[in-house]
Every structure is written in C-alpha cells, then in structure tokens.
Amino acid sequence: MTVTAGAASATGAALADGTLGNGLVLGGGAAVEVRGLAKRFGEVQAVRQVDFSVTSGELFGFLGPNGAGKTTTINMLTGLARPDAGSIVIDGIDCVRHPRAAQHLIGVVPDESNLYPEMTGYDNLCFCAALYGMRKAERCERARELLDVFGLAKAADRKFAGYSKGMKRKLTIAAGMIHRPRILFLDEPTTGIDVASARQLRQLIADLHAGGTTVFLTTHYIEEAERLCDRIAFIVAGRIVRVDTVAELVQPVMDKHVVRIACDNGMACGLGDGQGDEEGGIGTRLVAAFPHLRFTLPAGGGIRVEGDGPVRVGPLVRFLEDQGVEVAEARRIRPSLEDVFVTITGIEADAMHGDREKTGGPR
Amino acid sequence: MNRWIAFWNILLKDMRTYYMKPPNISWGLLFPLAWTGMFFIRSGSGLESVPAVLPGVVAVSILFGTTSMLAVTVTFEKKNRSFERLLLAPMPFELLMLAKTSGAILFGTANAFVPVIMAAFLMDLSAVNWLVFVPAVVLIAVASAFLGLFIAVAVSEVFEAQTFSNFFRFPMIFLCGLFFPISGLPVFLKPLAYALPLTYGADALHGAVHGGHMLPYIVDLLVLGAFCAVLFMLSLRNIRRRWIA
C-alpha cells in the first residue's frame, strides 16, 4: 500500500524518510487527486478548499457529521455536481474540464438506494450493466454472479420496490460495481439498515478492498471507518480538518486510560442531563476527590473518567455509592478514533450517530 | 458501439416500463377515438368532414401522447434519483438525452397512426401525400417529446409536470390551426400562432391529407426541425444548469 506525496502534505504527518510510520510509502499512483475544491449553494459554503488524494487500491474514509459536505464532495468527484473552484483528477483524467471522461472508471453507490422500483433485481443489474456498454451474455452472467455474492439470488425476480431496506442497499452496491470499476464511491452504505445487513456489507467492502478496488467511503459511523479504512479524512463544515492513517490518528490517544461508569439512577443524580457539573454537583465533588483524574458527563448519561496512568475503579465506585449514585457498571475503554475525532473537531461523537441504536451502526 | 448498447437499453427499458403498459396503450387508442368523435359530431356534417378533421386529431394524439408522458417519467426518475444512474453512464450527454426521449417519440408516432387507421375505414386515403405526412408526424413527435423534456427540467414534482404540460398544450390546440384556421384568429393572436411549433406541423399535415396548406412543405418541415433543435439544446442547457449544478 502506498500513499501519494500529495496526501502526506495534506496531513502534515509524513516522516522524514518518506514513510507514514506504518510502512506506507510516499509516491504511489493517485487514483483520486483533489486540490482546492470548493462549492457554494446560495449562502451556504458547502465545501471549502478541500485537498486530499486517494492512492490506487486504498480504502479511503471520508468522515464527518451530517451536513459536513461529504455528499457534495462525492457528487463533485463523480460528475453529478460542478465545483466552483479547484481540481479533480481521477486516474490522470481532469474531471473538472472533462466531467464525463472518467465515468467508465468509477462506480457510484449513492446515499439512497436509487434503482428502478418497477424492475426486478436481476433486470436492474442487467440494465445498469448495459449503461456501461456490456454485452448481453456478459451482463447476464455478471448480474447472476453479483446476486449470488450479495445473497440476493432468491429475490432476483422480485421487483426492487418489494425489497427490504437492507436488500435495496445490497442491490444498489451490486449495481455500483456491476462494470468492475477501478474506483468505487460508497456514500454512507450502511446508514439506515439493520445490524446484520450492515455487518455483511462491511465484510463485502473489506473483500472488495482486498481484491484491489480503490474504495472511497463516506460515513458518519466512526467505528466503521476505523475498522475498514486505510486512511481517513475528517471533514467538518465543508473543511478537511485532518487526513491520516488510522494508526497515526489514534496514536496520540493510545496512552490515555479511560473508564466509563454507567449509573442506574444517573438521571436522578443529574448525571445524565449535563447538570452534574454545576457548583456542588457530583462532577464538582468528583474533581475535588480525585484531582489527578478528568471527568466528563456525556449527554447520553454516565461518567467518563480519563487519567494519564491506570485508573483505579474501586475508590471511584465507592465514592459514587457514598454519594447515593447506584453504579451499574464500570468498564475500561480502549481509546479509539472517536476520541481523536472529538479532540480534533470538538464535536460530540454521539452527534455523529444519534440513530445508531435503530439502524446499522457498528456494534 | 458500446454507447449504442446503452442507448438501445435505455430506450427498451422506457418502452417496457412506461410506454407499453396497458393503461398507456388504451390511452393511446381511446384518446384519438374520443377526439375524432368529438370533432366529427361538432362539424355537423357527414363523412366528407373526415379529411379536414384528421390532421388535427393526428397532431393532438401525438402532442398528448408524448409531452406529458416524457415530462412525467423524467420527473418521476429525477424525484426517486434513478435518473442519476443515467447521468453517471459513460456516454455523451446528448446521446443519453436522445435515448431518454426516443421512447416517447416512438410512442407519439405510433399514436398518430391510430386515427389514420380509423380514418382508413371512413375515407379513401390514396390521395394522402405520405412523403410529407410521415416526416411531419415524426417531427411533431420529436418536437413534442423535447417540449416534454423542457417541461420536466422546469418542474420538480410529477403533478407539476402534468399541469405545466397543459399550460403549453391547450393553447396549441386552439391556436395552431388544428381544428380552426389561423386566418380566422383575432389579429393579436396570429403572431402567437406562428411562434408555436405545432402550427407548422399541422399545416404540413393539412396539406398532406387534403391539400390545403399556407406555407410550402419544406418551410413547415424546416421550421419544425429548427424548433426541435432549439428545444433540445435548451433542455440540455437547463439540465446541466439545474441537475448537474
């Protein structure tokens, strides 16, 4: 796996020997190269001065909250929107000057399943293959092959309108890769589907990547990006705030020791509604009792404890119980990309995936 | 070659999915039948009025069969975002939009021959100038389809496509000389009649069926062709500006 010099300059994380510290070498071929990309919709500057490059064969994550500019960026990369400024080069083709010239190289899976509702799954795939000029025998064979791969063979002759959300998502991904594109753009592929389907889709994406396809993945599930991607770009309010490998991103928080405490009567104690840090509240009392630790009271409830050394759970639990808090669970947490994201962007990670409990967010 | 595979499959998909559906086929048969009956009764005369009524019925059958069908199907696909699939296809944009409109053109052309077949049982069609009639039918179908595309780009909801189609279609029925001669229109409406594509198509059809036309055939067909080109270019420009913005 290689990473371009352009990508390294965007991250500022390249080491002097031309590596990114984990064996990734600068100077590889760029599948996608973006410089100074900008897009405005009326009063809203949706994307501003975005720079990054994606190396051939890489699984590149594009991570940000809703409305950060992910879909606008992907639309500009795929020719569905025109940038106001900047350059896009896909496999050496200038896509700003020739927006349709690279379309045979790319496959696109939009954030909504957009196949033809009145056609069957099989017919949808055959039609999408025909759009790329595939001959009849080839497209029939490829459609059957993908229906098998995605576990949809039994539903091949059912109308797309009658598919479940997960099945629709799978077929939409299959349609995006029907012509064996070199670069696959996946816009939030697991959003809104059940856990089992999301897990299956993530495995399929990993398999695609292992097979050598360059994958550009936008998601607002941090754990999904951490699990799948080689490198990740954080985009917030239309601006790229950081691009790096997962290992490099996580490194600064690896020395942290974090414990998460769940309380049965947390709300009653004012822990779950952000009131615990008021004067004389539980937060203030915790800081006074354990001055070497840092406490935060997440909006979702409970207490998050951070320390520069190992955190001793026993005294904490005893203290809380003395204060009338019923502790249900105290658990050490491995520092993750979520911590990095919160540190860099200042955005609560919970805001990124508020609907995770109902949908296919990673478990 | 590859781009023609895409072209053919877009056409085939639209024919199967939209135009060859039973409600559309029955609409294509019933509508010309109703118009023929209506104007036949209104004329108050016998079978001798059929040649005068036929061109108007043919033109209206094309106009109604084509404009709203294309406007509705394109708006529907834009709304459920399946139109994006076409925009991502590696084929020239102009060819893509021709493929998208060609189903409506074929449907409109087929609609035109329903009243002709019915008229064959009522009058002698041997005097019809088919060398003018057929090109005029095809060009009216192309112009109507491109008008439908133009409408589709201007609206965002399916019901708006229907309403906006009628905004163009109903004035055309009364201003383009289909059933009432342009010479009988009030002076202030005459310039408007000559600004509408169907006027030239209707004139060519009248000439081809019973010999009564105002302009030379070549002028009618060239002006109709120019309307087709302008409507197509305007639609493409608007799609680029509004849908690939």
Interface residues (C-beta under 8 A of the other chain):
Chain A: T78 G79 L80 A81 R82 P99 R100 Q103 H104 I106 V108 P110 E112 N114 L115 Y116 P117 E118 M119 F127 C128 A130 L131 Y132 G133 M134 R135 A175
Chain B: M1 N2 R3 I5 A6 W8 N9 I10 K13 T17 N80 R81 S82 E84 R85 L86 L87 L88 A89 P90 M91 P92 F93 I244 A245
